[in-house]
């Protein structure tokens, strides 16, 4: 049973875009796919339609009902902050053991493919003592790493990939999602990263045709 954790170099690099596209690719293949994003911040309960969980549910072909949102993202916080700060703003704290248990339960009932999207970057704090890296190490699932092509993205990606490698986590593929209006070329970013990682490198062009990016997602699915 393939199960993957999708992480990245930071926030807004395209993780949800990748998970949604990969979900559609698996469904196109006739696979039974489930998706989780256990923690989400910047969530507006009055208008969940544009939230990351809603995007993932749309990819699954399901409505963004309260029940479905809870099944995908049980920990939803309003403030657009790191998870520890967003939880604290509501007088709450994230229990990593509970997050892991939520993921383990989904793993136990999944019959085919499970995709788990992390929040923010590799080292984003979940609470005062644990980061997302701790969660990934506890789950010990193969990873898809998502980075951008903005100025500085190469250093951010290589730093994150080095941390993952040092913690003996397996990176199945690196996806570079083009940063709009970047001064750095997407091809140049890929060429440089290829010098420092042996994982397959895939590129997503933000303004490309749907068919073009769907081909990338199909290729990514074939690596799993």
LUMVO-439968 format. One record per residue: residue in one letter; x, y, z of N, C-alpha, C in turn; residue number from 1. Coordinates in pm, 1 decimal. Layout:
<recs>
REC   residuo       n.px       n.py       n.pz      ca.px      ca.py      ca.pz       c.px       c.py       c.pz   num
REC         A          X          Y          Z          X          Y          Z          X          Y          Z   NUM
...
</recs>
This chain:
<recs>
REC   residuo       n.px       n.py       n.pz      ca.px      ca.py      ca.pz       c.px       c.py       c.pz   num
REC         X       84.0     -120.1        0.0        0.0        0.0        0.0       87.0      124.3        0.0     1
REC         X       87.3      202.4     -108.7      166.1      325.6     -109.1      106.4      429.7      -13.8     2
REC         X      191.9      486.0       69.1      154.2      599.3      153.0      269.1      697.7      147.3     3
REC         X      236.8      824.7      130.4      338.4      927.1      111.6      307.5     1048.7      196.4     4
REC         X      412.1     1112.1      245.3      399.8     1238.7      315.1      455.9     1345.7      223.9     5
REC         X      378.4     1451.5      201.4      421.7     1559.2      111.7      462.8     1678.5      196.1     6
REC         X      588.5     1715.7      186.2      641.5     1828.2      261.7      707.9     1925.1      164.9     7
REC         X      765.6     2032.0      218.9      825.4     2131.4      130.3      921.8     2222.6      202.3     8
REC         X      974.4     2316.5      127.6     1073.1     2409.5      182.0     1010.0     2520.0      265.1     9
REC         X      878.8     2537.7      252.8      810.5     2642.5      327.9      664.3     2649.5      287.5    10
REC         X      600.8     2757.3      327.1      460.1     2774.9      293.5      446.7     2835.9      153.5    11
REC         X      332.4     2812.2       92.6      301.0     2870.4      -39.3      398.9     2830.4     -149.7    12
REC         X      452.3     2709.3     -142.0      539.6     2662.1     -250.3      465.0     2567.6     -345.1    13
REC         X      340.2     2533.8     -312.5      262.1     2452.2     -404.6      233.4     2311.2     -358.1    14
REC         X      246.8     2283.6     -228.9      222.9     2147.6     -179.5       79.7     2100.9     -208.9    15
REC         X      -18.4     2186.2     -180.1     -158.2     2147.0     -202.8     -185.1     2128.1     -352.0    16
REC         X     -125.4     2211.3     -435.1     -137.4     2197.5     -579.7      -85.1     2060.9     -624.3    17
REC         X       27.0     2019.8     -567.5       86.5     1890.7     -601.0        0.2     1776.1     -551.6    18
REC         X      -47.0     1784.6     -427.8     -128.8     1675.8     -372.5     -259.2     1661.1     -449.4    19
REC         X     -321.4     1773.4     -482.3     -446.6     1768.2     -558.6     -422.7     1708.2     -696.9    20
REC         X     -316.0     1750.2     -763.6     -285.9     1696.9     -895.8     -252.9     1549.6     -891.8    21
REC         X     -177.0     1507.5     -790.6     -142.5     1366.7     -775.5     -266.3     1283.6     -743.8    22
REC         X     -356.8     1340.1     -664.5     -482.2     1271.9     -633.5     -562.8     1246.0     -760.2    23
REC         X     -574.7     1348.1     -843.9     -648.4     1331.3     -969.9     -580.7     1228.0    -1060.3    24
REC         X     -446.8     1227.9    -1060.5     -374.0     1131.4    -1143.6     -400.3      988.7    -1097.9    25
REC         X     -398.9      966.7     -968.4     -428.1      832.9     -916.8     -572.0      791.6     -948.2    26
REC         X     -665.0      885.0     -932.9     -804.7      852.9     -963.5     -822.0      820.2    -1111.4    27
REC         X     -749.4      891.4    -1196.4     -755.0      865.1    -1340.3     -706.8      723.0    -1371.0    28
REC         X     -615.5      672.8    -1288.4     -564.0      537.1    -1304.3     -657.1      432.4    -1243.3    29
REC         X     -766.9      478.9    -1183.1     -858.7      386.9    -1119.5     -818.3      346.9     -979.2    30
REC         X     -724.8      422.3     -920.8     -678.5      391.2     -785.3     -773.9      449.3     -682.6    31
REC         X     -777.9      385.0     -568.1     -858.2      432.2     -455.0     -766.9      514.7     -365.5    32
REC         X     -780.4      646.3     -370.0     -688.2      734.5     -300.5     -760.0      811.6     -189.9    33
REC         X     -692.9      825.8      -78.0     -739.8      908.1       33.1     -635.2     1014.2       62.2    34
REC         X     -680.1     1128.6      112.8     -590.5     1242.0      134.9     -615.4     1301.0      273.1    35
REC         X     -507.3     1338.5      339.8     -515.6     1408.0      468.6     -430.5     1533.9      464.3    36
REC         X     -477.0     1636.1      532.3     -391.9     1749.4      570.4     -427.5     1775.9      716.0    37
REC         X     -363.1     1703.7      808.4     -408.7     1702.8      948.5     -419.4     1840.6     1012.6    38
REC         X     -327.3     1931.6      974.7     -323.2     2064.1     1036.5     -329.2     2170.2      928.0    39
REC         X     -415.8     2268.6      944.7     -422.1     2378.7      850.1     -444.3     2508.3      927.3    40
REC         X     -373.3     2612.9      889.5     -394.7     2744.8      948.9     -445.9     2838.3      840.7    41
REC         X     -492.6     2954.8      881.7     -551.9     3047.5      786.0     -685.3     2997.6      731.7    42
REC         X     -754.5     2917.7      811.5     -881.2     2857.4      768.3     -997.4     2946.2      811.3    43
REC         X    -1081.7     2983.4      715.8    -1199.1     3066.5      744.5    -1322.7     2978.3      745.8    44
REC         X    -1376.5     2945.2      863.8    -1492.5     2855.1      869.3    -1616.1     2912.3      801.4    45
REC         X    -1621.3     3046.0      786.7    -1736.0     3106.5      719.9    -1729.7     3089.1      569.0    46
REC         X    -1610.0     3063.7      516.9    -1593.1     3044.0      372.9    -1481.5     2942.7      349.2    47
REC         X    -1510.5     2813.8      370.0    -1406.5     2711.7      354.5    -1377.7     2673.3      210.4    48
REC         X    -1452.1     2729.5      115.5    -1446.2     2681.5      -23.1    -1309.7     2698.4      -88.9    49
REC         X    -1231.3     2798.0      -44.3    -1100.8     2820.5     -105.0     -985.6     2767.8      -18.4    50
REC         X    -1018.6     2699.8       88.3     -915.6     2649.1      178.6     -843.7     2529.1      117.3    51
REC         X     -726.7     2496.7      170.8     -652.5     2380.0      123.3     -733.2     2251.1      137.3    52
REC         X     -799.9     2226.7      251.7     -880.8     2104.2      260.8     -989.9     2097.0      154.7    53
REC         X    -1050.5     2211.1      121.3    -1154.6     2212.1       17.8    -1095.9     2177.9     -118.3    54
REC         X     -975.4     2227.8     -146.4     -908.3     2195.4     -273.1     -881.7     2045.6     -281.9    55
REC         X     -838.6     1987.7     -171.2     -811.5     1844.0     -169.4     -939.8     1762.9     -184.1    56
REC         X    -1046.4     1807.2     -120.1    -1174.4     1738.0     -133.2    -1226.9     1746.9     -276.1    57
REC         X    -1207.7     1861.5     -339.4    -1250.1     1874.8     -478.8    -1175.6     1774.1     -566.2    58
REC         X    -1045.3     1756.4     -539.5     -967.2     1659.8     -616.0    -1016.9     1517.5     -593.8    59
REC         X    -1071.8     1493.1     -476.1    -1128.1     1361.9     -444.0    -1269.6     1345.3     -500.1    60
REC         X    -1327.0     1456.3     -550.0    -1463.4     1452.3     -601.5    -1567.3     1455.4     -491.7    61
REC         X    -1534.6     1519.9     -379.4    -1624.3     1524.3     -264.5    -1653.7     1669.8     -225.5    62
REC         X    -1772.2     1696.3     -172.1    -1804.8     1833.0     -131.1    -1730.6     1872.4       -3.4    63
REC         X    -1712.7     2003.1       13.6    -1644.1     2053.9      132.6    -1744.1     2070.4      246.4    64
REC         X    -1807.4     1960.5      284.3    -1901.4     1962.3      396.2    -1823.9     1963.2      526.9    65
REC         X    -1892.5     1998.1      635.5    -1827.2     1999.8      766.6    -1770.3     1863.0      800.5    66
REC         X    -1846.0     1758.8      768.2    -1800.8     1622.0      797.7    -1676.2     1586.7      717.4    67
REC         X    -1676.1     1619.1      588.1    -1561.2     1586.6      504.3    -1438.3     1668.6      541.7    68
REC         X    -1459.4     1795.1      577.0    -1346.7     1878.1      619.7    -1280.9     1819.9      744.4    69
REC         X    -1362.3     1771.5      837.4    -1309.2     1712.7      960.3    -1232.5     1584.2      932.2    70
REC         X    -1275.9     1508.3      833.0    -1208.3     1383.2      798.8    -1072.0     1408.8      736.2    71
REC         X    -1059.5     1519.1      662.1     -932.7     1551.1      595.5     -842.4     1632.8      687.1    72
REC         X     -899.0     1735.2      752.7     -820.2     1828.0      834.2     -888.7     1850.0      969.2    73
REC         X     -860.9     1766.7     1067.2     -927.7     1782.2     1196.9     -882.3     1904.6     1275.6    74
REC         X     -759.1     1948.5     1254.2     -706.1     2063.4     1327.9     -700.7     2183.6     1234.9    75
REC         X     -802.8     2268.9     1245.1     -815.3     2385.4     1157.2     -812.3     2511.9     1243.0    76
REC         X     -718.6     2601.0     1210.3     -699.8     2723.5     1287.9     -719.8     2844.8     1198.1    77
REC         X     -773.5     2950.2     1254.6     -809.0     3068.3     1175.7     -689.9     3155.9     1139.6    78
REC         X     -598.2     3176.9     1232.5     -487.3     3269.5     1207.5     -391.1     3212.8     1103.3    79
REC         X     -349.3     3294.6     1005.6     -254.4     3248.7      904.0     -111.2     3253.8      957.3    80
REC         X      -84.2     3169.3     1056.3       44.3     3166.5     1125.3       98.6     3023.8     1127.6    81
REC         X      218.6     3007.6     1180.2      270.4     2872.6     1199.6      176.3     2797.5     1293.2    82
REC         X      171.1     2663.8     1285.1       71.7     2590.2     1362.6       75.9     2615.2     1512.3    83
REC         X      196.7     2625.8     1568.7      205.3     2651.1     1712.5      144.5     2786.0     1748.5    84
REC         X      173.9     2889.4     1666.6      119.6     3022.9     1693.2      -30.6     3029.0     1667.0    85
REC         X      -74.2     2964.7     1559.9     -217.2     2966.0     1527.0     -298.5     2896.2     1634.6    86
REC         X     -246.2     2786.2     1688.1     -315.5     2715.5     1796.0     -317.5     2800.6     1923.0    87
REC         X     -203.7     2861.8     1956.2     -195.2     2944.2     2076.5     -290.9     3062.1     2070.3    88
REC         X     -312.3     3117.4     1950.5     -403.5     3230.6     1934.3     -546.4     3193.3     1971.2    89
REC         X     -576.1     3064.1     1969.1     -709.8     3016.9     2006.1     -710.4     2948.1     2142.3    90
REC         X     -600.7     2964.4     2217.2     -591.4     2903.2     2349.0     -580.3     2752.3     2342.5    91
REC         X     -522.0     2704.2     2233.3     -509.9     2559.9     2214.4     -362.9     2522.9     2195.4    92
REC         X     -336.3     2394.2     2196.8     -201.8     2343.7     2169.4     -216.0     2214.2     2091.2    93
REC         X     -124.8     2192.6     1998.9     -128.0     2072.6     1916.3      -53.8     1959.8     1986.7    94
REC         X     -120.2     1847.0     2001.9      -61.2     1727.3     2060.1      -10.9     1640.3     1944.8    95
REC         X      121.5     1627.9     1929.6      174.4     1554.2     1816.7      132.7     1407.8     1819.2    96
REC         X      119.0     1350.9     1939.5       76.5     1211.1     1950.5      -63.3     1192.7     1891.3    97
REC         X     -149.4     1292.5     1910.7     -283.9     1284.9     1854.8     -279.5     1296.7     1701.8    98
REC         X     -192.2     1382.1     1652.0     -178.8     1396.3     1506.2     -128.3     1266.0     1445.9    99
REC         X      -28.2     1206.5     1509.1       25.0     1079.1     1459.4      -81.9      971.0     1464.8   100
REC         X     -159.0      967.9     1572.7     -264.4      866.6     1585.2     -368.7      883.3     1475.2   101
REC         X     -402.2     1008.1     1442.3     -496.7     1035.8     1333.2     -443.4      980.0     1201.7   102
REC         X     -314.8     1002.1     1175.6     -253.5      951.2     1052.6     -245.8      798.3     1054.1   103
REC         X     -210.9      740.6     1169.2     -201.4      594.6     1180.6     -336.6      528.0     1156.6   104
REC         X     -441.8      590.1     1207.8     -575.9      534.4     1186.6     -612.5      535.8     1038.7   105
REC         X     -575.6      644.4      969.8     -601.9      651.5      825.9     -519.7      547.4      750.6   106
REC         X     -396.0      527.6      792.8     -311.9      425.4      731.5     -373.8      287.0      748.2   107
REC         X     -428.4      261.4      865.0     -484.3      129.3      894.7     -607.1       97.6      809.6   108
REC         X     -684.0      201.1      775.2     -807.4      175.1      699.8     -793.4      197.3      549.4   109
REC         X     -679.1      249.5      506.3     -659.0      274.8      364.3     -631.8      144.5      290.9   110
REC         X     -700.5      123.9      180.5     -686.0        0.5      104.1     -592.3       14.7      -15.2   111
REC         X     -560.9      137.2      -54.5     -478.2      154.8     -173.1     -373.4      262.8     -152.8   112
REC         X     -409.0      390.6     -171.7     -311.0      498.7     -164.9     -353.9      602.4      -61.5   113
REC         X     -259.5      646.7       21.3     -284.6      753.9      117.0     -179.7      862.4       98.0   114
REC         X     -225.0      986.1       80.4     -137.2     1102.1       70.0     -160.2     1190.2      191.7   115
REC         X      -53.1     1224.6      261.2      -62.3     1310.6      379.3       16.1     1437.5      350.5   116
REC         X      -52.7     1550.0      348.0       14.0     1678.2      323.7       48.0     1745.5      455.7   117
REC         X      174.0     1783.2      469.6      215.1     1856.9      587.3      180.5     2004.6      575.4   118
REC         X      200.5     2075.7      683.7      176.0     2219.5      685.1      310.3     2291.2      681.8   119
REC         X      321.2     2397.5      603.7      443.2     2476.9      601.4      564.2     2396.6      556.4   120
REC         X      678.1     2427.7      614.7      803.2     2363.4      576.9      843.1     2251.0      669.5   121
REC         X      958.7     2193.4      640.8     1006.8     2076.1      713.3     1016.1     2099.8      863.1   122
REC         X     1066.0     2215.9      904.4     1092.5     2240.8     1046.0      991.1     2332.4     1111.7   123
REC         X      873.4     2347.3     1053.9      774.7     2435.7     1115.3      733.9     2378.7     1252.3   124
REC         X      728.3     2463.1     1356.7      691.1     2413.1     1489.5      543.9     2372.6     1495.9   125
REC         X      518.1     2257.1     1557.3      380.4     2215.9     1584.5      338.1     2259.3     1723.8   126
REC         X      432.7     2260.7     1814.9      407.5     2310.0     1951.1      541.4     2355.5     2008.4   127
REC         X      549.8     2373.9     2139.8      671.4     2428.5     2199.8      788.4     2330.8     2198.2   128
REC         X      761.8     2203.5     2167.9      868.7     2104.0     2174.8      889.5     2025.2     2046.6   129
REC         X      790.4     2023.4     1957.6      796.4     1937.4     1840.0      779.2     2017.1     1711.0   130
REC         X      849.3     1972.1     1606.8      833.6     2030.8     1475.1      771.8     1926.7     1381.4   131
REC         X      743.0     1969.9     1259.0      688.9     1875.4     1162.2      789.9     1764.2     1130.9   132
REC         X      917.6     1794.8     1143.3     1018.6     1691.0     1123.2      997.4     1576.2     1220.6   133
REC         X      962.8     1607.1     1344.8      936.3     1501.8     1443.6      819.6     1413.8     1399.9   134
REC         X      716.7     1476.7     1343.0      601.7     1399.2     1294.6      642.8     1309.8     1178.5   135
REC         X      720.0     1362.9     1084.6      762.7     1282.4      970.4      850.3     1165.2     1014.0   136
REC         X      938.2     1188.7     1111.0     1022.2     1080.5     1161.9      938.0      974.3     1232.2   137
REC         X      835.9     1017.7     1305.4      749.2      923.0     1376.0      669.5      837.6     1278.0   138
REC         X      621.8      898.6     1169.4      544.2      824.3     1070.1      635.3      739.4      981.0   139
REC         X      756.4      790.5      953.2      856.8      719.7      873.9      802.2      675.1      738.3   140
REC         X      735.4      767.0      669.4      683.2      739.8      536.4      776.0      800.7      431.4   141
REC         X      779.5      743.9      310.9      852.7      809.9      203.2      791.7      945.4      172.7   142
REC         X      872.4     1036.3      121.5      831.8     1175.5      106.0      832.1     1220.5      -39.2   143
REC         X      745.6     1315.0      -67.2      758.2     1398.6     -185.6      791.6     1537.9     -134.6   144
REC         X      898.6     1594.1     -186.8      942.1     1727.3     -142.7      906.3     1828.8     -249.7   145
REC         X      846.6     1940.5     -207.3      803.8     2045.8     -299.7      879.9     2174.2     -268.5   146
REC         X      939.8     2232.0     -370.5     1010.1     2359.0     -356.7      965.0     2457.4     -462.2   147
REC         X     1010.9     2580.8     -450.1      976.3     2684.8     -546.3     1095.7     2720.7     -632.9   148
REC         X     1077.9     2825.2     -715.2     1187.6     2871.6     -801.0     1220.2     3018.8     -775.8   149
REC         X     1177.9     3072.4     -662.4     1205.8     3210.5     -626.6     1354.4     3225.7     -592.2   150
REC         X     1403.0     3348.4     -588.4     1541.3     3374.3     -550.2     1561.6     3328.9     -405.5   151
REC         X     1653.1     3236.9     -383.2     1675.8     3179.9     -249.6     1617.2     3041.6     -234.5   152
REC         X     1534.3     2999.7     -328.5     1466.6     2870.2     -316.6     1564.2     2753.5     -320.0   153
REC         X     1673.0     2767.4     -396.0     1768.4     2657.6     -405.4     1830.7     2629.4     -269.5   154
REC         X     1874.8     2733.1     -201.6     1932.5     2715.1      -68.1     1829.2     2658.2       29.1   155
REC         X     1707.0     2710.7       24.3     1602.5     2660.8      114.1     1575.1     2512.6       88.6   156
REC         X     1568.0     2475.2      -38.0     1538.9     2335.3      -72.2     1654.0     2243.8      -31.7   157
REC         X     1777.2     2284.3      -62.3     1891.3     2199.4      -28.8     1908.8     2185.1      122.4   158
REC         X     1881.5     2291.4      196.4     1889.6     2284.0      342.5     1786.8     2185.1      395.7   159
REC         X     1662.4     2195.8      346.9     1556.9     2105.3      391.2     1587.9     1961.0      352.0   160
REC         X     1635.1     1941.0      229.6     1667.2     1805.3      184.5     1781.4     1745.6      266.4   161
REC         X     1876.4     1827.7      306.0     1986.6     1779.2      389.2     1935.7     1735.1      526.3   162
REC         X     1842.7     1809.8      582.0     1783.4     1772.8      711.0     1709.6     1639.4      699.1   163
REC         X     1634.0     1623.1      591.7     1560.8     1497.4      570.9     1657.9     1380.4      555.8   164
REC         X     1762.7     1400.6      479.9     1862.3     1295.4      459.3     1931.9     1260.4      590.7   165
REC         X     1964.1     1361.3      670.7     2031.4     1337.5      798.8     1943.5     1258.8      894.2   166
REC         X     1812.1     1269.8      876.6     1719.0     1195.6      961.8     1672.0     1065.5      896.3   167
REC         X     1741.2     1025.4      791.0     1719.4      896.5      724.2     1577.6      881.6      670.2   168
REC         X     1522.9      991.6      622.5     1392.5      988.2      558.2     1412.5      979.0      407.2   169
REC         X     1329.9      899.7      342.8     1344.4      874.3      199.8     1264.3      974.5      118.5   170
REC         X     1331.6     1046.9       32.2     1266.0     1141.1      -58.4     1244.8     1069.8     -191.6   171
REC         X     1119.9     1040.8     -222.7     1088.4      965.2     -344.5     1099.1     1052.9     -469.3   172
REC         X     1067.2     1180.8     -455.5     1075.4     1272.0     -569.7     1080.6     1415.4     -518.8   173
REC         X     1143.1     1501.9     -597.9     1147.1     1645.6     -571.0     1068.5     1715.0     -681.4   174
REC         X      968.7     1792.5     -641.5      885.4     1865.9     -736.6      912.2     2015.2     -718.8   175
REC         X      951.2     2081.2     -825.5      971.5     2225.7     -820.7      852.0     2291.3     -888.8   176
REC         X      778.1     2365.5     -810.8      660.3     2435.8     -860.6      700.3     2580.4     -889.8   177
REC         X      688.2     2618.9    -1013.8      736.1     2750.5    -1057.0      675.0     2863.6     -974.5   178
REC         X      760.4     2951.9     -927.1      715.3     3068.5     -853.6      679.2     3179.4     -952.5   179
REC         X      556.5     3231.2     -947.4      517.9     3336.4    -1043.0      608.3     3459.4    -1031.4   180
REC         X      644.4     3516.5    -1145.2      721.7     3641.8    -1152.8      858.5     3632.7    -1085.7   181
REC         X      914.0     3513.7    -1079.5     1046.1     3499.1    -1019.5     1153.7     3550.9    -1113.1   182
REC         X     1259.5     3604.9    -1054.9     1373.3     3650.8    -1134.8     1465.4     3535.2    -1171.6   183
REC         X     1437.8     3418.4    -1115.8     1519.7     3299.7    -1140.3     1444.2     3205.0    -1232.7   184
REC         X     1509.0     3157.2    -1335.3     1444.1     3067.0    -1429.5     1416.5     2930.3    -1369.2   185
REC         X     1305.7     2870.2    -1407.9     1270.3     2737.2    -1359.5     1374.1     2634.4    -1404.4   186
REC         X     1415.4     2638.8    -1529.7     1513.0     2543.1    -1580.9     1646.5     2557.0    -1509.4   187
REC         X     1684.7     2679.2    -1478.8     1811.1     2701.0    -1407.8     1803.5     2644.2    -1266.2   188
REC         X     1688.7     2660.1    -1203.3     1669.4     2604.2    -1068.6     1683.4     2452.9    -1071.8   189
REC         X     1618.8     2389.6    -1168.5     1625.5     2243.9    -1180.6     1768.2     2197.1    -1208.4   190
REC         X     1837.3     2267.1    -1296.6     1972.6     2226.4    -1332.8     2066.3     2232.1    -1212.6   191
REC         X     2051.4     2334.0    -1130.7     2136.8     2345.6    -1012.0     2102.4     2238.5     -909.6   192
REC         X     1973.5     2219.0     -884.3     1932.5     2117.4     -787.0     1977.4     1978.2     -828.8   193
REC         X     1979.4     1951.9     -958.6     2020.0     1820.1    -1008.3     2164.7     1787.2     -970.8   194
REC         X     2244.1     1889.3     -943.7     2382.9     1866.0     -902.6     2393.3     1814.5     -760.0   195
REC         X     2285.5     1829.8     -682.6     2294.9     1803.6     -539.2     2194.6     1700.2     -487.6   196
REC         X     2109.4     1646.7     -573.1     2014.8     1544.7     -527.5     2002.9     1436.1     -632.4   197
REC         X     1990.3     1312.2     -585.5     1973.8     1199.1     -676.6     1827.1     1162.0     -695.8   198
REC         X     1738.2     1227.2     -621.8     1595.6     1198.7     -635.6     1544.7     1250.5     -769.8   199
REC         X     1445.6     1183.9     -828.0     1387.4     1234.4     -952.5     1336.2     1376.8     -934.5   200
REC         X     1363.8     1461.9    -1033.1     1322.1     1602.2    -1031.1     1211.1     1623.7    -1132.9   201
REC         X     1101.6     1684.2    -1089.0      992.0     1716.5    -1179.0      960.1     1863.9    -1166.3   202
REC         X      912.0     1924.9    -1274.3      882.6     2068.1    -1275.0      737.2     2092.4    -1310.8   203
REC         X      675.5     2184.9    -1238.0      538.8     2227.7    -1265.7      540.8     2374.7    -1304.8   204
REC         X      485.2     2403.2    -1420.6      477.4     2540.9    -1469.1      339.9     2594.5    -1434.6   205
REC         X      334.6     2700.9    -1355.3      207.7     2750.2    -1301.6      107.1     2789.4    -1410.6   206
REC         X      154.3     2849.2    -1519.7       62.6     2895.2    -1624.5       58.2     2800.7    -1744.5   207
REC         X      106.7     2678.8    -1725.2      105.0     2581.4    -1834.0      -36.7     2529.1    -1854.5   208
REC         X      -55.2     2460.8    -1965.4     -185.8     2401.2    -1991.8     -214.7     2293.0    -1888.6   209
REC         X     -343.4     2269.5    -1866.6     -382.9     2164.4    -1772.8     -324.7     2030.8    -1814.3   210
REC         X     -327.3     2002.7    -1944.5     -276.1     1874.9    -1994.1     -127.4     1859.2    -1964.4   211
REC         X      -52.2     1969.2    -1975.6       91.5     1964.2    -1950.7      120.4     1926.4    -1806.2   212
REC         X       54.7     1991.4    -1712.6       78.1     1959.6    -1572.3       20.1     1823.9    -1534.8   213
REC         X      -90.1     1785.3    -1597.7     -144.7     1651.9    -1571.0      -46.0     1543.9    -1611.9   214
REC         X       29.4     1568.6    -1718.1      131.5     1472.6    -1760.4      241.6     1461.2    -1654.9   215
REC         X      275.3     1574.6    -1590.9      374.6     1572.4    -1483.6      321.9     1492.4    -1366.1   216
REC         X      196.8     1513.9    -1329.4      138.9     1441.1    -1217.2      129.2     1291.6    -1246.9   217
REC         X       96.8     1257.4    -1370.8       92.9     1116.7    -1409.9      232.0     1054.5    -1397.2   218
REC         X      334.0     1130.6    -1437.5      470.4     1084.2    -1424.1      509.3     1066.0    -1278.3   219
REC         X      465.7     1159.1    -1193.7      493.0     1149.3    -1050.7      425.6     1025.7     -992.9   220
REC         X      300.9     1001.7    -1032.4      227.6      885.1     -982.1      298.1      755.4    -1021.1   221
REC         X      362.1      754.2    -1137.2      428.9      632.9    -1182.8      553.3      602.0    -1101.5   222
REC         X      604.5      701.4    -1029.2      723.0      680.6     -945.2      690.3      619.4     -811.7   223
REC         X      560.2      617.7     -777.1      521.4      572.8     -643.8      508.0      420.8     -640.7   224
</recs>
